[in-house]
Amino acid sequence: MWFRNLQVFRLQNNWNGQIESLEEQLSAQVLQPCGSGIQSSIGWIPPCKEGSFVHSVNRQWLIALGIEQRLLPASVVKQYVQERVKTIEENEGRRVGRREIRELSESVTVELLPRAFIRKRTTYCWIDPVHGWLVIDAAAPAKADELIEHLHKSVDKLQLSPVKVMQSPCSAMTGWVADGEAPNGFSIDQDMELRSAENAVVRYAKHPLDGEEIPAHIAAGKVVTRLGMTWGDKISFVLDDKMQLKRLAFLDILKEEADNQAENEDERFDLDFALMTGEVAHLLDDLLKSLGGEMEKSE
């Protein structure tokens, strides 16, 4: 259980959720199978084989949102509708209007849905009630928003807030690259994106970042919006200007530790989750410090 992307939120202090209550509330909003006439279905699923909806290891909780969606491309519906429009016009000698085309589109969709393939996906969420983190494994903000929206519908009195830091990631990353020095505990890798106020973009991938052209880009007003970094020689990632961590790679030293201790698949899952949450919690703390700390919450 290794997260690939981190969308990070803070649990508000007034949320004193208990695992038993969370389990009960999630189990009331279970994912239902996507029936023949249903285009999509969403709900909570057990994150591992154990069967509970909240998997707990070392006071760290893992939950999972399941989504089933019938794949019915608009181009396929359009093709069927065009064929029927053509048949009507040829057989009845009249032109088909917009309203009738919309009705045909709706009826074709209902007809084709039972034959459409079902795509299943899962979005995982780690809740750290000890340190107040809620972290979603999602590359796109829309998927994180989807999980948060369903979480608010399912769980009473849960309040979240984005992580706000004293120094913007964009400003901090630009300074680190300009100075050629990463903050304490981190190193700079070979992936970077610079962007100007006019949205001109320069990207580097697996490229040394010590060339003379990079200071020239910064001097011309471009700022760093994505930067590859490694923390503690354990986790590499890409930090962006929205405080999102992407493309996480847990280096071999961590995975070997789990390999040497786990005796079966269930133990391996728990060890992976324990190692991942423990290390990422330290990574987030160090990252916040390098960005000047968190802003104080307004009353």
Secondary structure, 3 states (H helix, E strand, C coil): CCCCCEEEEEECCCCCCCHHHHHHHHHCCECCCCCCCCCEEEEEECCCCCCCCCEEECCEEEEEEEEEEEECCHHHHHHHHHHHHHHHHHHHCCCCCHHHHHHHHHHHHHHHHHHCEEEEEEEEEEEECCCCEEEECCCCHHHHHHHHHHHHHHCCCCCEEECCECCCHHHHHHHHHHHCCCCCCEEEEEEEEEECCCCCEEEECCCCCCCCHHHHHHHCCCEEEEEEEEECCCEEEEEECCCCEEEEEECHHHHHHHHHHCCCHHHHHHHHHHHHHHHHHHHHHHHHHHCCCECCCCC
